[in-house]
Amino acid sequence: MPKQQPKYLDKTVKEWIKTLEQGDALLRRLAVYALGEMGPDAKDAIPALKKVLTSKDEESFVKVWAAAALAKIDPKNELIVPTLRDCMHDEEFGFVRSLAAWHAGRNRHLPGVLALQKDLENLIDSDPDQNVQAEAKIALLRMHGKTGSPLELTCMSRQPAFSS
């Protein structure tokens, strides 16, 4: 009996890869999320995810989710951390900067992710969006395993995110 292909929302990896070729950014975002949820079973999607990450035309919020998906499928991939860094500097959308910080904090196991510490500190110090500042602070706490208080309350504190 042939091995059954993994599915997410009743679609296979190949079907989700095909969705990445569609024009609708929200559908592409759903596709990268679905592939990430399939984890290592979606390894055939690695080239398509890399294409999303290296495309000049791709929406930045899709790139953040593609980096997060790749972190679940191929955590040692060299494109993840630079993509998160680029998205933390998105000049147009605070929600993209916030989302990139969120993923950095929740992927502290990734090789090289601690290199994002300075970028997160810069978001805390200078981002005009308080939500981005809060998410960056939470990300730093998570990256350093300092999550004693509920994170939602901790981010409201005026204390430094962590001490050396």
CORTA-V751065 format. One record per pair of residues at least 6 apart in sequence whose C-alpha atoms are under 6 Angstrom apart, sorted by the first residue. I is the first residue (numbers start at 1). J is the second residue. D is the distance in Angstrom with one decimal. If there is no record, write none. Layout:
# CORTA-V751065
I&J&D ; I&J&D
This chain:
# CORTA-V751065
6&12&6.0 ; 13&42&5.9 ; 16&31&5.3 ; 20&28&4.8 ; 29&62&5.0 ; 32&66&5.2 ; 35&42&5.9 ; 36&69&3.7 ; 36&72&5.6 ; 39&72&5.1 ; 39&73&4.6 ; 40&73&4.4 ; 49&66&6.0 ; 53&63&5.5 ; 61&96&5.6 ; 64&100&6.0 ; 67&80&5.0 ; 81&113&5.9 ; 84&100&5.3 ; 87&97&5.7 ; 87&100&5.9 ; 88&97&4.2 ; 88&100&5.6 ; 98&132&4.5 ; 98&135&5.8 ; 101&136&5.3 ; 101&139&6.0 ; 102&139&5.9 ; 105&139&3.7 ; 105&142&5.2 ; 105&143&5.2 ; 108&143&5.0 ; 120&136&5.2 ; 123&133&5.6 ; 124&133&4.3 ; 134&155&5.2 ; 137&161&5.6 ; 141&147&5.9
